[in-house]
Amino acid sequence: SAFGQGYPTTVGAYQTTWGGGDGQGSLAGTDMAISKYDVSGTFMQWSTFIGGLNDDLPHSLICNSNDELIVLGTTSSPNFPVTTNAFDNTYNGGSNFAPFGVGVQYTNGSDIVVAKLNANGNTLEASTFIGGTGNDGVNTAAGLKFNYADEFRGEVDLDANDNVYVVSSTFSDNFPTVNAFQSSLGGLQDACVFQLSNDLSQLYWSTYLGGSDDDSGFSLAEDNAGNIFV
């Protein structure tokens, strides 16, 4: 998370200008900041912002078989950069949320975002919103926050064909579901688990996972048989 233009970017990177944000108190708002170093850790190969006018945060990232970088995050920016072929290129909104001690404020609520950068960090190959009209991608349940930044857990992983798995949290009763194990919100907040195509244009399946109170999704893994554990 980069609080302003001072974060180092490289010439030719996808986004070299800080997009803006709301922040808290004297802190400027945040953009995602993604930097790649060589194997020695002494040379920055490329570095870029990803973000819109409001606060944006990265939560998890992974490289696919083509060395493209898949980033899972959340945004409060209706103009977060998305691509024309995205599963959802319209921001879905939510309610104001300002977690204590983190320095960010989601004034427009929050959506999950998944973005794919090329190996050189100079092209946004795919990017999509995913969410409903409540807050998505953030853990707003007071009873499920024990460690610093527990509000921003969630994970992205890939299958053998570079299709994208995500686990996160949702407060939306209209979160998009497809071939769902659980097609409706179970309680106040649920975990959500979904799979996107490798070009982020299709939602293959998506489900709530939760009971009658607060639930959150923090981490995900796939076994050799293709089963998903969250």
N, C-alpha and C positions, 0 to 999 in steps of 0.2 A: 504494500500500500504506500503510495507516494503522495505526500501532503504538499503538492505544489510543483512549480516548474523546475526547481533546483535539482530534481533527480536526474542523473546522467543518462542521456540517450545517445544513440550513435547515428551518424549521417546515413540517410537512406532507410532508416527504420520505419516501420508501418506508421507510427504516430509519435512524432517528436515534440508535440505541444501538449502540455497538460490541459485536460478538457474542462476542468473546473470541479466544483463541489460545494457542499454545505458545511460539513465539519461540525465541531462543537467548540464553544468558547472562542479562544484566540486561534485555534487550529484551522487551517484551510481545509477544504474538503479533499477527498481522495480519488485518485485513479488507480487502476491496476498498473503495476510496474513489473515488466518481465525482462530479465537480463540473462544472457547466455555467456558463459566463460569457457575458455579452453580447458583441457584436462589438468593443466597445472594450476588453474585458478588465478593466474596472474594477468590474463589478457581478456578483456571484455570483447567478445566477438560481435554481439549486437545487443541492443537494449531499446525497449519501446514502452510507451504508455499504451493502455487500452482503456478508454473511458469516455463518458459524455459529460453533460453539464452538471450533473449531480454526483453523489457519492457512489463509487464502484469499488468492489473488493474481490481479489482472487482468493479461492479457498483450497484448490487442489489442482494439480497438473500432471500430465503424463505425455511421453512421446510415443507416437505410433511407429509402424514398421518403415515409414518413409521419412522418419525424423521430423515429422510435423508435430507441432506442440498443441495439445488439447488442454484448454483451461476451463475449469469450472469456477464460477463466481456468482456474485449477486450484484444487482445494480438498482439504483433509484433514478437512473437517467432514462427518460423516455426516448432520448436520441442516442442511446448506447449503439455503437456501430454493429449492425446486423447486415446480412447479405440477402440478396433478392431471392435466393433459392432456400432460404431458411424455413424450418418447420413453422416458426412463428416470428414474424418481423414486426409485431405490434406490441408495445409495452402494455402490461395488463394491470398495473397499479397495486394499491394497498393502502395502509394507514401509516402515519408518521411513527417512526421507531428510532430511538436514540439510545443504544446500549451504553451503560455506564462504563467509563474508563477506557473506551476504545478510540474515541475521537471522531467517530463518524455519525452521521444522521441521515436516515432514509426518509427524507421529507415527503416523498411521493410513494411511500411503501417500498416493496422490493419484489423483484422478479429474479428467478434463476437465469443465468446466462451460461451458454457453452460456446466457446470460440476456438477456432483452429487457425494457427499461424503456420506459414510455410517454414522450411528449415532455416532460411536466411533471415527470418524475422521482419521481412519487408512487405509481406502480403497477408491480408486477412482472407484466408481461403473460404472460410465458412463461419457463421456466427448466428445464434438464435436465442431469442427469449424462450422461456417456458414457465408458465404459471397461471394462476387464476386472479380473481379480483381481491383476494386477501394477500397477506405477506407470504412470500415463498423464498426458500433458500436460507432463512434465518431461524434460529431456535429462540423463540420469544417466551418460552415457558420458564418461569422463575425456578420451578422445582427441578429443572434439568440443566442448570448452570452451576458448575462446581469449580471449574478451572478458567483461567484467563481465556477469553475469546471462544468459550463454548457456544456462543451465539452463532459462530461461523464455521462449524464443522460441516461435514459432507465430503464426498470423495467421488472422483472420476476414475474409471478403469476401462479397459478395452478387451474385446474378445479376439480370437485368432484372425478375424477379418477386419479388424480395426473399427468395428462398430462400438458405440460409446455407451457404457453403463454409468448411471449416476444414482447415488443415494443422497437424500437431503431431507428437508422438512418443509411442511406447508401448513398454512393457516386458512387456505382457500377451500371453500366447499364446492368450487367448480374447477379444481385442478384438472388438466386434461388427462383422461384415463383411456387406455386402449387395451383390450384383452386382459382386463384387470382381475387379479385375485380378489381385490377389495375396491369396489367402484365408487364408494362414497366415504366422506370424511367420518371417521369413527368417533371423534370427540372434539376437544378444543384445538389441538394441534396434532398432526400425524406425521410419521415418516412418509416419504414418497420414494419410490424406486422406479426407474424407467430406463429404456434402451432406445437410443437414437441411431440412425444410419450413420455411416462414416463420413458422409458429406453434410450431416446435420439437417437434412431436408425431410426426413421421415421419422415419426415416432412409432417404433415397432410395437412396443408395449409399455404400459405405465400403470402403476397401482399405488393406492394408499396402503399404509401398513400401520394400524394403530387400533387402540381400544377407546373407551369412553372418556378418558382423561387426556393428559398431554403425553405425546410420544415424539421422538426425534430420531433421525437417521444420521449416523456419524461416519461409518466406514463400510467398505464393500470389498468383496473379493470373489473371484470365480475359481472353481476347482477344475480338474482336468476333464470332467464330464460335462462342463458347461453349466453346472448349478451355481446359483448366486447366493452368497452368504452376506448378510448385513448386520 
